[in-house]
Amino acid sequence: MKHKRQNQSAMEHNRVKGIPKMGNELCVLNPCSIFTVNKMLVYLCVCTLFCVPGESLGCTFPKFLDNNGMWMTHNTQGNRVQGYFDGQFLTASRCDSDGSNCVRTTIKCLIRREENKFMVKHSSKQSEPPTYSCMQILRRSDNIIQIRESQRQLFRNPNACNKEHLILDNWPMTNAMGFEKQKVACPFSGGYNIRFHTSDKQPKCATEIVPTRLESECEAGDGMTIKFTNEECIDPDLGMEMEQDLYCAATWTHGNVTFVAVRPQSDEYNIWCMRFRGTDLSRGIDHAEIFLDFVCDPGDGYGILRETSNYLNIEFEQRVISTTCADSYVFCEDDRLCEKETYVIHCRKMCGECSGRQDQCNFLPKFEGEWIEQTRKREVCGSYFVCLYM
């Protein structure tokens, strides 16, 4: 009898004893088997090791997501998603674009993998069985994230977090908490003349001769400014001012494209995504797209946008003016424009506004020569020789 109690005690010990394994799994010993031989009670312990996912080991989502603010997508043409992160849970709602027909889902973090990948369980209030997937959270900034997710299944797939199973959601989620403070250096600098075209290549305000102007990081930290010359050049869905000051809120690369998320230099909660070809914009840019909804579509294998047609094409032209008496635009070659005061300021050379003797002044000798300014690991070179009074 004493031997029987000892065996039962050992069985209970093996049943509750946890053996840590790789990752967040919990491994336990299978209880002993019992059977009879020739009317004699025989205890045979077959101790097999099996593992169960460790839901109870404290899997939580990244702390920066849990800031009491609501995360949401900005899709005016399809489903909108919004949700709150709270430790182990994400409570999300998916609604139609007008806010109706919402479906609420509770997403529970089960196991945390590398690179912010999480095995999760999806549960809704409807009488449906839970589903499982792997979710990866891509942190574009403190207020902007993107999600890559595997196909949802009725069972836990141990390979769900493999790269080939994760699909990127091109609609980033943003959080309004502290959004007005979000600011990074823009990935290119300089001034450009730009022209807008619709997604089907139709020019905006084609009759306007003076192009829109874009200036980026003229001084480190300045951000970006877009100066429209005519209200007709502003697409109604773009929602910008005649002179729109912007900060770059985040920038990242995907394949061979660079995305730049820009926001107003104000407390206004608005955001646009710009897509540029290439990953080193310091070499110069000639084309980009700006999405009218906040979507960052990398395009298919040929770079063709498939997610939405609600965007504008932008053509960039950088014209370097090396003297104080120079025409600002190529169209100044037509001297008939000098009859209109509107264009004279842009075509000073063609219109003879800077001909004749110019009063000259010199910088002090100690300032002459080449100077180098180092800012943000970038060198800006310049020479001081002469200044001109017009």
Contacts in CASP RR format, 6 or more apart in sequence:
PFRMAT RR
TARGET T0000
AUTHOR 0000-0000-0000
METHOD contacts of the structure
MODEL  1
MKHKRQNQSAMEHNRVKGIPKMGNELCVLNPCSIFTVNKMLVYLCVCTLF
CVPGESLGCTFPKFLDNNGMWMTHNTQGNRVQGYFDGQFLTASRCDSDGS
NCVRTTIKCLIRREENKFMVKHSSKQSEPPTYSCMQILRRSDNIIQIRES
QRQLFRNPNACNKEHLILDNWPMTNAMGFEKQKVACPFSGGYNIRFHTSD
KQPKCATEIVPTRLESECEAGDGMTIKFTNEECIDPDLGMEMEQDLYCAA
TWTHGNVTFVAVRPQSDEYNIWCMRFRGTDLSRGIDHAEIFLDFVCDPGD
GYGILRETSNYLNIEFEQRVISTTCADSYVFCEDDRLCEKETYVIHCRKM
CGECSGRQDQCNFLPKFEGEWIEQTRKREVCGSYFVCLYM
4 43 0 8 1.000
7 32 0 8 1.000
7 43 0 8 1.000
7 45 0 8 1.000
10 32 0 8 1.000
10 45 0 8 1.000
11 31 0 8 1.000
11 32 0 8 1.000
11 45 0 8 1.000
14 29 0 8 1.000
14 30 0 8 1.000
14 31 0 8 1.000
14 32 0 8 1.000
14 45 0 8 1.000
14 47 0 8 1.000
15 28 0 8 1.000
15 29 0 8 1.000
15 31 0 8 1.000
16 28 0 8 1.000
17 28 0 8 1.000
17 29 0 8 1.000
18 26 0 8 1.000
18 27 0 8 1.000
18 28 0 8 1.000
18 29 0 8 1.000
19 26 0 8 1.000
19 27 0 8 1.000
19 28 0 8 1.000
19 29 0 8 1.000
19 49 0 8 1.000
20 26 0 8 1.000
20 27 0 8 1.000
21 27 0 8 1.000
21 51 0 8 1.000
23 111 0 8 1.000
24 53 0 8 1.000
24 54 0 8 1.000
24 57 0 8 1.000
24 58 0 8 1.000
24 59 0 8 1.000
24 111 0 8 1.000
24 112 0 8 1.000
25 51 0 8 1.000
25 52 0 8 1.000
25 53 0 8 1.000
25 54 0 8 1.000
25 111 0 8 1.000
26 51 0 8 1.000
26 52 0 8 1.000
26 53 0 8 1.000
26 54 0 8 1.000
26 56 0 8 1.000
26 57 0 8 1.000
27 49 0 8 1.000
27 50 0 8 1.000
27 51 0 8 1.000
27 52 0 8 1.000
28 49 0 8 1.000
28 50 0 8 1.000
28 52 0 8 1.000
29 47 0 8 1.000
29 48 0 8 1.000
29 49 0 8 1.000
30 46 0 8 1.000
30 47 0 8 1.000
30 48 0 8 1.000
30 49 0 8 1.000
30 50 0 8 1.000
32 43 0 8 1.000
32 44 0 8 1.000
32 45 0 8 1.000
32 46 0 8 1.000
32 47 0 8 1.000
33 44 0 8 1.000
33 45 0 8 1.000
33 46 0 8 1.000
34 41 0 8 1.000
34 42 0 8 1.000
34 43 0 8 1.000
34 44 0 8 1.000
35 42 0 8 1.000
35 44 0 8 1.000
36 42 0 8 1.000
53 110 0 8 1.000
53 111 0 8 1.000
53 119 0 8 1.000
53 156 0 8 1.000
54 110 0 8 1.000
54 111 0 8 1.000
55 108 0 8 1.000
55 110 0 8 1.000
55 111 0 8 1.000
58 88 0 8 1.000
59 88 0 8 1.000
59 109 0 8 1.000
59 110 0 8 1.000
59 111 0 8 1.000
59 112 0 8 1.000
59 118 0 8 1.000
60 87 0 8 1.000
60 88 0 8 1.000
60 109 0 8 1.000
60 112 0 8 1.000
61 85 0 8 1.000
61 87 0 8 1.000
61 88 0 8 1.000
61 90 0 8 1.000
61 109 0 8 1.000
61 118 0 8 1.000
61 137 0 8 1.000
62 116 0 8 1.000
62 137 0 8 1.000
62 139 0 8 1.000
64 139 0 8 1.000
64 142 0 8 1.000
65 71 0 8 1.000
65 85 0 8 1.000
65 137 0 8 1.000
65 145 0 8 1.000
66 85 0 8 1.000
66 86 0 8 1.000
66 87 0 8 1.000
67 175 0 8 1.000
67 177 0 8 1.000
68 177 0 8 1.000
69 84 0 8 1.000
69 175 0 8 1.000
69 176 0 8 1.000
69 177 0 8 1.000
70 82 0 8 1.000
70 83 0 8 1.000
70 84 0 8 1.000
70 175 0 8 1.000
70 176 0 8 1.000
71 82 0 8 1.000
71 83 0 8 1.000
71 84 0 8 1.000
71 85 0 8 1.000
71 145 0 8 1.000
71 173 0 8 1.000
71 174 0 8 1.000
71 175 0 8 1.000
72 80 0 8 1.000
72 81 0 8 1.000
72 82 0 8 1.000
72 83 0 8 1.000
72 173 0 8 1.000
72 174 0 8 1.000
72 175 0 8 1.000
73 80 0 8 1.000
73 81 0 8 1.000
73 82 0 8 1.000
73 171 0 8 1.000
73 172 0 8 1.000
73 173 0 8 1.000
73 174 0 8 1.000
73 294 0 8 1.000
74 80 0 8 1.000
74 171 0 8 1.000
74 174 0 8 1.000
74 271 0 8 1.000
74 293 0 8 1.000
74 294 0 8 1.000
74 295 0 8 1.000
75 97 0 8 1.000
75 171 0 8 1.000
75 293 0 8 1.000
75 294 0 8 1.000
75 295 0 8 1.000
76 97 0 8 1.000
76 293 0 8 1.000
76 310 0 8 1.000
77 97 0 8 1.000
77 293 0 8 1.000
77 308 0 8 1.000
77 310 0 8 1.000
78 96 0 8 1.000
78 97 0 8 1.000
79 94 0 8 1.000
79 95 0 8 1.000
79 96 0 8 1.000
79 97 0 8 1.000
80 94 0 8 1.000
80 95 0 8 1.000
80 96 0 8 1.000
80 97 0 8 1.000
80 99 0 8 1.000
81 92 0 8 1.000
81 93 0 8 1.000
81 94 0 8 1.000
81 95 0 8 1.000
81 171 0 8 1.000
81 173 0 8 1.000
82 92 0 8 1.000
82 93 0 8 1.000
82 95 0 8 1.000
83 90 0 8 1.000
83 91 0 8 1.000
83 92 0 8 1.000
83 93 0 8 1.000
84 90 0 8 1.000
84 91 0 8 1.000
87 109 0 8 1.000
88 108 0 8 1.000
88 109 0 8 1.000
89 106 0 8 1.000
89 107 0 8 1.000
89 108 0 8 1.000
89 109 0 8 1.000
90 106 0 8 1.000
90 107 0 8 1.000
90 109 0 8 1.000
90 120 0 8 1.000
91 104 0 8 1.000
91 105 0 8 1.000
91 106 0 8 1.000
91 107 0 8 1.000
92 104 0 8 1.000
92 105 0 8 1.000
92 106 0 8 1.000
92 107 0 8 1.000
93 102 0 8 1.000
93 103 0 8 1.000
93 104 0 8 1.000
93 105 0 8 1.000
94 102 0 8 1.000
94 103 0 8 1.000
94 105 0 8 1.000
95 101 0 8 1.000
95 102 0 8 1.000
95 103 0 8 1.000
96 102 0 8 1.000
103 124 0 8 1.000
103 126 0 8 1.000
104 124 0 8 1.000
104 125 0 8 1.000
105 122 0 8 1.000
105 123 0 8 1.000
105 124 0 8 1.000
106 122 0 8 1.000
106 123 0 8 1.000
106 124 0 8 1.000
107 120 0 8 1.000
107 121 0 8 1.000
107 122 0 8 1.000
107 123 0 8 1.000
107 135 0 8 1.000
108 120 0 8 1.000
108 121 0 8 1.000
108 123 0 8 1.000
109 118 0 8 1.000
109 119 0 8 1.000
109 120 0 8 1.000
110 118 0 8 1.000
110 119 0 8 1.000
110 120 0 8 1.000
110 121 0 8 1.000
110 132 0 8 1.000
110 156 0 8 1.000
111 118 0 8 1.000
111 119 0 8 1.000
112 118 0 8 1.000
113 119 0 8 1.000
113 134 0 8 1.000
113 161 0 8 1.000
115 136 0 8 1.000
116 136 0 8 1.000
116 137 0 8 1.000
116 138 0 8 1.000
116 139 0 8 1.000
117 134 0 8 1.000
117 135 0 8 1.000
117 136 0 8 1.000
117 161 0 8 1.000
117 166 0 8 1.000
118 134 0 8 1.000
118 135 0 8 1.000
118 136 0 8 1.000
118 137 0 8 1.000
119 132 0 8 1.000
119 133 0 8 1.000
119 134 0 8 1.000
119 156 0 8 1.000
119 160 0 8 1.000
119 161 0 8 1.000
120 132 0 8 1.000
120 133 0 8 1.000
120 134 0 8 1.000
120 135 0 8 1.000
121 130 0 8 1.000
121 131 0 8 1.000
121 132 0 8 1.000
122 130 0 8 1.000
122 131 0 8 1.000
122 132 0 8 1.000
122 133 0 8 1.000
122 152 0 8 1.000
123 130 0 8 1.000
129 154 0 8 1.000
131 152 0 8 1.000
131 153 0 8 1.000
131 154 0 8 1.000
132 152 0 8 1.000
132 153 0 8 1.000
132 154 0 8 1.000
132 155 0 8 1.000
132 156 0 8 1.000
132 157 0 8 1.000
132 160 0 8 1.000
133 149 0 8 1.000
133 150 0 8 1.000
133 151 0 8 1.000
133 152 0 8 1.000
133 153 0 8 1.000
133 160 0 8 1.000
134 149 0 8 1.000
134 150 0 8 1.000
134 157 0 8 1.000
134 160 0 8 1.000
134 161 0 8 1.000
134 165 0 8 1.000
134 166 0 8 1.000
135 147 0 8 1.000
135 148 0 8 1.000
135 149 0 8 1.000
135 150 0 8 1.000
136 147 0 8 1.000
136 148 0 8 1.000
136 149 0 8 1.000
136 161 0 8 1.000
136 166 0 8 1.000
137 145 0 8 1.000
137 146 0 8 1.000
137 147 0 8 1.000
138 145 0 8 1.000
138 146 0 8 1.000
138 147 0 8 1.000
138 148 0 8 1.000
138 168 0 8 1.000
139 145 0 8 1.000
140 146 0 8 1.000
140 172 0 8 1.000
140 250 0 8 1.000
140 252 0 8 1.000
140 261 0 8 1.000
141 182 0 8 1.000
141 184 0 8 1.000
141 249 0 8 1.000
141 250 0 8 1.000
141 261 0 8 1.000
142 175 0 8 1.000
142 178 0 8 1.000
142 182 0 8 1.000
143 174 0 8 1.000
143 175 0 8 1.000
143 176 0 8 1.000
143 177 0 8 1.000
143 178 0 8 1.000
143 179 0 8 1.000
143 182 0 8 1.000
143 249 0 8 1.000
144 172 0 8 1.000
144 173 0 8 1.000
144 174 0 8 1.000
144 175 0 8 1.000
144 182 0 8 1.000
144 249 0 8 1.000
144 250 0 8 1.000
144 261 0 8 1.000
144 271 0 8 1.000
145 172 0 8 1.000
145 173 0 8 1.000
146 168 0 8 1.000
146 169 0 8 1.000
146 170 0 8 1.000
146 172 0 8 1.000
146 173 0 8 1.000
146 296 0 8 1.000
147 168 0 8 1.000
147 169 0 8 1.000
147 173 0 8 1.000
148 166 0 8 1.000
148 167 0 8 1.000
148 168 0 8 1.000
148 169 0 8 1.000
149 166 0 8 1.000
149 167 0 8 1.000
149 169 0 8 1.000
150 157 0 8 1.000
150 160 0 8 1.000
150 161 0 8 1.000
150 165 0 8 1.000
150 166 0 8 1.000
150 167 0 8 1.000
151 160 0 8 1.000
151 165 0 8 1.000
151 167 0 8 1.000
153 160 0 8 1.000
157 165 0 8 1.000
159 165 0 8 1.000
168 254 0 8 1.000
168 298 0 8 1.000
170 295 0 8 1.000
170 296 0 8 1.000
170 297 0 8 1.000
170 298 0 8 1.000
170 307 0 8 1.000
171 294 0 8 1.000
171 295 0 8 1.000
171 307 0 8 1.000
172 261 0 8 1.000
172 273 0 8 1.000
172 294 0 8 1.000
172 295 0 8 1.000
172 296 0 8 1.000
174 271 0 8 1.000
174 294 0 8 1.000
176 269 0 8 1.000
179 249 0 8 1.000
179 263 0 8 1.000
179 269 0 8 1.000
180 263 0 8 1.000
180 266 0 8 1.000
180 267 0 8 1.000
180 269 0 8 1.000
182 247 0 8 1.000
182 249 0 8 1.000
182 250 0 8 1.000
182 263 0 8 1.000
183 221 0 8 1.000
183 247 0 8 1.000
183 248 0 8 1.000
183 249 0 8 1.000
184 248 0 8 1.000
184 249 0 8 1.000
184 250 0 8 1.000
184 251 0 8 1.000
185 217 0 8 1.000
185 220 0 8 1.000
185 221 0 8 1.000
185 248 0 8 1.000
185 376 0 8 1.000
186 216 0 8 1.000
186 217 0 8 1.000
186 223 0 8 1.000
186 224 0 8 1.000
186 248 0 8 1.000
186 251 0 8 1.000
186 260 0 8 1.000
187 248 0 8 1.000
187 251 0 8 1.000
187 258 0 8 1.000
187 260 0 8 1.000
187 281 0 8 1.000
187 282 0 8 1.000
188 216 0 8 1.000
188 217 0 8 1.000
188 276 0 8 1.000
188 281 0 8 1.000
188 282 0 8 1.000
188 284 0 8 1.000
188 285 0 8 1.000
189 216 0 8 1.000
189 217 0 8 1.000
189 218 0 8 1.000
189 282 0 8 1.000
190 215 0 8 1.000
190 216 0 8 1.000
190 217 0 8 1.000
190 218 0 8 1.000
190 318 0 8 1.000
191 213 0 8 1.000
191 214 0 8 1.000
191 215 0 8 1.000
191 216 0 8 1.000
191 218 0 8 1.000
191 318 0 8 1.000
192 213 0 8 1.000
192 214 0 8 1.000
192 215 0 8 1.000
192 216 0 8 1.000
192 285 0 8 1.000
192 316 0 8 1.000
192 317 0 8 1.000
192 318 0 8 1.000
193 211 0 8 1.000
193 212 0 8 1.000
193 213 0 8 1.000
193 214 0 8 1.000
193 316 0 8 1.000
193 317 0 8 1.000
193 318 0 8 1.000
193 319 0 8 1.000
193 329 0 8 1.000
194 211 0 8 1.000
194 212 0 8 1.000
194 213 0 8 1.000
194 214 0 8 1.000
194 226 0 8 1.000
194 314 0 8 1.000
194 315 0 8 1.000
194 316 0 8 1.000
194 317 0 8 1.000
195 203 0 8 1.000
195 204 0 8 1.000
195 211 0 8 1.000
195 212 0 8 1.000
195 314 0 8 1.000
195 315 0 8 1.000
195 317 0 8 1.000
196 203 0 8 1.000
196 204 0 8 1.000
196 205 0 8 1.000
196 212 0 8 1.000
196 233 0 8 1.000
196 235 0 8 1.000
196 312 0 8 1.000
196 313 0 8 1.000
196 314 0 8 1.000
197 203 0 8 1.000
197 204 0 8 1.000
197 312 0 8 1.000
197 313 0 8 1.000
197 314 0 8 1.000
197 315 0 8 1.000
198 204 0 8 1.000
198 312 0 8 1.000
198 313 0 8 1.000
199 305 0 8 1.000
199 309 0 8 1.000
199 310 0 8 1.000
199 311 0 8 1.000
199 312 0 8 1.000
199 313 0 8 1.000
200 309 0 8 1.000
201 313 0 8 1.000
204 232 0 8 1.000
204 233 0 8 1.000
204 235 0 8 1.000
204 312 0 8 1.000
205 230 0 8 1.000
205 232 0 8 1.000
205 233 0 8 1.000
208 229 0 8 1.000
208 230 0 8 1.000
208 232 0 8 1.000
208 233 0 8 1.000
209 329 0 8 1.000
209 331 0 8 1.000
209 337 0 8 1.000
209 343 0 8 1.000
210 229 0 8 1.000
210 329 0 8 1.000
210 342 0 8 1.000
210 343 0 8 1.000
210 346 0 8 1.000
211 229 0 8 1.000
211 317 0 8 1.000
211 329 0 8 1.000
212 226 0 8 1.000
212 227 0 8 1.000
212 228 0 8 1.000
212 229 0 8 1.000
212 233 0 8 1.000
213 225 0 8 1.000
213 226 0 8 1.000
213 227 0 8 1.000
213 229 0 8 1.000
214 224 0 8 1.000
214 225 0 8 1.000
214 226 0 8 1.000
214 227 0 8 1.000
214 316 0 8 1.000
215 224 0 8 1.000
215 225 0 8 1.000
215 227 0 8 1.000
216 222 0 8 1.000
216 223 0 8 1.000
216 224 0 8 1.000
216 225 0 8 1.000
217 223 0 8 1.000
217 224 0 8 1.000
220 375 0 8 1.000
220 376 0 8 1.000
223 245 0 8 1.000
223 246 0 8 1.000
223 247 0 8 1.000
223 248 0 8 1.000
223 265 0 8 1.000
224 245 0 8 1.000
224 246 0 8 1.000
224 247 0 8 1.000
224 248 0 8 1.000
224 262 0 8 1.000
225 243 0 8 1.000
225 244 0 8 1.000
225 245 0 8 1.000
225 246 0 8 1.000
226 240 0 8 1.000
226 243 0 8 1.000
226 244 0 8 1.000
226 246 0 8 1.000
227 242 0 8 1.000
227 243 0 8 1.000
228 234 0 8 1.000
228 240 0 8 1.000
228 242 0 8 1.000
228 243 0 8 1.000
228 244 0 8 1.000
231 242 0 8 1.000
234 240 0 8 1.000
234 242 0 8 1.000
235 292 0 8 1.000
235 312 0 8 1.000
237 292 0 8 1.000
237 310 0 8 1.000
238 272 0 8 1.000
238 290 0 8 1.000
238 292 0 8 1.000
238 312 0 8 1.000
239 270 0 8 1.000
244 264 0 8 1.000
245 264 0 8 1.000
245 265 0 8 1.000
245 266 0 8 1.000
246 262 0 8 1.000
246 263 0 8 1.000
246 264 0 8 1.000
246 265 0 8 1.000
247 262 0 8 1.000
247 263 0 8 1.000
247 264 0 8 1.000
247 265 0 8 1.000
248 260 0 8 1.000
248 261 0 8 1.000
248 262 0 8 1.000
249 261 0 8 1.000
249 262 0 8 1.000
249 263 0 8 1.000
249 271 0 8 1.000
250 259 0 8 1.000
250 260 0 8 1.000
250 261 0 8 1.000
251 258 0 8 1.000
251 259 0 8 1.000
251 260 0 8 1.000
251 261 0 8 1.000
252 258 0 8 1.000
252 259 0 8 1.000
253 259 0 8 1.000
253 278 0 8 1.000
253 279 0 8 1.000
254 296 0 8 1.000
254 298 0 8 1.000
255 279 0 8 1.000
255 298 0 8 1.000
256 277 0 8 1.000
256 278 0 8 1.000
256 279 0 8 1.000
257 275 0 8 1.000
257 276 0 8 1.000
257 277 0 8 1.000
257 278 0 8 1.000
257 279 0 8 1.000
257 298 0 8 1.000
257 299 0 8 1.000
257 303 0 8 1.000
258 275 0 8 1.000
258 276 0 8 1.000
258 278 0 8 1.000
258 279 0 8 1.000
258 281 0 8 1.000
259 273 0 8 1.000
259 274 0 8 1.000
259 275 0 8 1.000
259 276 0 8 1.000
259 296 0 8 1.000
259 298 0 8 1.000
260 273 0 8 1.000
260 274 0 8 1.000
260 276 0 8 1.000
261 271 0 8 1.000
261 272 0 8 1.000
261 273 0 8 1.000
261 274 0 8 1.000
261 294 0 8 1.000
261 296 0 8 1.000
262 271 0 8 1.000
262 272 0 8 1.000
262 273 0 8 1.000
262 274 0 8 1.000
263 270 0 8 1.000
263 271 0 8 1.000
263 272 0 8 1.000
264 270 0 8 1.000
271 294 0 8 1.000
272 290 0 8 1.000
272 291 0 8 1.000
272 292 0 8 1.000
272 294 0 8 1.000
273 290 0 8 1.000
273 291 0 8 1.000
273 294 0 8 1.000
273 295 0 8 1.000
273 296 0 8 1.000
274 288 0 8 1.000
274 289 0 8 1.000
274 290 0 8 1.000
274 291 0 8 1.000
274 314 0 8 1.000
275 288 0 8 1.000
275 289 0 8 1.000
275 290 0 8 1.000
275 291 0 8 1.000
275 296 0 8 1.000
275 297 0 8 1.000
275 298 0 8 1.000
276 285 0 8 1.000
276 287 0 8 1.000
276 288 0 8 1.000
277 285 0 8 1.000
277 287 0 8 1.000
277 288 0 8 1.000
284 318 0 8 1.000
285 316 0 8 1.000
286 315 0 8 1.000
286 316 0 8 1.000
286 317 0 8 1.000
287 313 0 8 1.000
287 314 0 8 1.000
287 315 0 8 1.000
287 316 0 8 1.000
288 313 0 8 1.000
288 314 0 8 1.000
288 316 0 8 1.000
289 305 0 8 1.000
289 311 0 8 1.000
289 312 0 8 1.000
289 313 0 8 1.000
289 314 0 8 1.000
290 311 0 8 1.000
290 312 0 8 1.000
290 314 0 8 1.000
291 297 0 8 1.000
291 308 0 8 1.000
291 310 0 8 1.000
291 311 0 8 1.000
292 310 0 8 1.000
292 311 0 8 1.000
292 312 0 8 1.000
293 308 0 8 1.000
293 310 0 8 1.000
295 307 0 8 1.000
295 308 0 8 1.000
297 305 0 8 1.000
297 306 0 8 1.000
297 307 0 8 1.000
297 308 0 8 1.000
299 305 0 8 1.000
299 306 0 8 1.000
299 307 0 8 1.000
300 306 0 8 1.000
305 311 0 8 1.000
319 328 0 8 1.000
319 329 0 8 1.000
319 330 0 8 1.000
321 328 0 8 1.000
324 354 0 8 1.000
324 388 0 8 1.000
324 390 0 8 1.000
325 348 0 8 1.000
325 349 0 8 1.000
325 354 0 8 1.000
325 358 0 8 1.000
325 390 0 8 1.000
326 348 0 8 1.000
326 349 0 8 1.000
327 333 0 8 1.000
327 346 0 8 1.000
327 347 0 8 1.000
327 348 0 8 1.000
327 349 0 8 1.000
327 350 0 8 1.000
328 346 0 8 1.000
328 347 0 8 1.000
329 346 0 8 1.000
329 347 0 8 1.000
331 337 0 8 1.000
331 347 0 8 1.000
332 343 0 8 1.000
332 346 0 8 1.000
332 347 0 8 1.000
332 349 0 8 1.000
332 350 0 8 1.000
332 351 0 8 1.000
333 350 0 8 1.000
335 350 0 8 1.000
335 351 0 8 1.000
337 343 0 8 1.000
337 344 0 8 1.000
337 347 0 8 1.000
337 350 0 8 1.000
337 351 0 8 1.000
338 344 0 8 1.000
338 347 0 8 1.000
338 350 0 8 1.000
338 351 0 8 1.000
338 352 0 8 1.000
343 351 0 8 1.000
344 351 0 8 1.000
344 353 0 8 1.000
348 354 0 8 1.000
354 390 0 8 1.000
358 388 0 8 1.000
358 389 0 8 1.000
358 390 0 8 1.000
359 388 0 8 1.000
359 389 0 8 1.000
360 386 0 8 1.000
360 388 0 8 1.000
360 389 0 8 1.000
361 386 0 8 1.000
361 387 0 8 1.000
361 388 0 8 1.000
361 389 0 8 1.000
362 386 0 8 1.000
362 387 0 8 1.000
363 384 0 8 1.000
363 385 0 8 1.000
363 386 0 8 1.000
363 387 0 8 1.000
367 384 0 8 1.000
368 384 0 8 1.000
368 385 0 8 1.000
369 383 0 8 1.000
369 384 0 8 1.000
369 385 0 8 1.000
370 381 0 8 1.000
370 382 0 8 1.000
370 383 0 8 1.000
371 381 0 8 1.000
371 382 0 8 1.000
371 383 0 8 1.000
371 384 0 8 1.000
372 379 0 8 1.000
372 380 0 8 1.000
372 381 0 8 1.000
372 382 0 8 1.000
373 379 0 8 1.000
373 380 0 8 1.000
END
